[in-house]
């Protein structure tokens, strides 16, 4: 059986991913990347394997760095 906390964290990440801004306005995209990072951090807490936790946290750090770079430059960076 899947841990309900893990199931909820995965559901939240999917929900946030589905809210990707369509117009690619830099500030909205940066905000969305921050939400992705928050969701990945929440997921890392409930993942059963340490290597998956480390990976989720690293992805969260990268998403926040991308959001910071977008805000700094005022453009969308892929």
N, C-alpha and C positions, 0 to 999 in steps of 0.2 A: 504494500500500500504506500502511496506517495504521501509524504508529510504535508499536511494542510498548509503550513507556513510556506513551504517550498512551492506548492501549487499556486498560492496567492501571489508570491513574489514573481513567478513566471507569468501569471496572468497580468499583473501590473506592468511588467516590462513589455509584453505584447501590446497592451493598451497604449502605452506611451509611444511605442514605435509607430503605431497606427496613426498617431496624431502629428506626424511629420508635416511641417508647414508647406503648403503648396507653392506659394509665391517666392519662397527662398529669400524673403526679407531678412537681412543679416541679423537684426536683433531678435526676431522671432526664431530663427534657426538656432542662434546661440542659446536662447532660453530652452529650446527643445533639447539641445545637447546636454544642458544642465539637468533636465528632467530624466534623460536617459542615464546620466551618471548616478543620479539619486536612486534610480530603479536598480541599477547594477550593484550599488553598494548594499541595498536592501537584500538583493538576491545573494550576495556573497555571504551574508550573515547566516543564511539557512542552507547553503549548499553543503552536502555531506562530505565532500572530498576537498582536502586542503589545496590541491593544485587547481581545482575549479574556483575556489574562493580567491586564490591569488590572481587567476586569470580575470575574473569578474572585476576585482579591484583595479587591476591594471587597465582594463577597458574603461572603467569609470574615470581614472586619472587622465587617460587619453581624451575622453569626451570632454572633460572640463578644460583641458589644455586647448582643445579645438575651439570651445566656446570662448575662452579668453582671447585666443588669436583672432577669431572672427570679430569680437568686440573691438579689439585693438586696431585691426585693419579696416573694420567697417565693411567687410565683404564676406561672402560665403567661401569657405575653403574646404575642398574635398580631399 
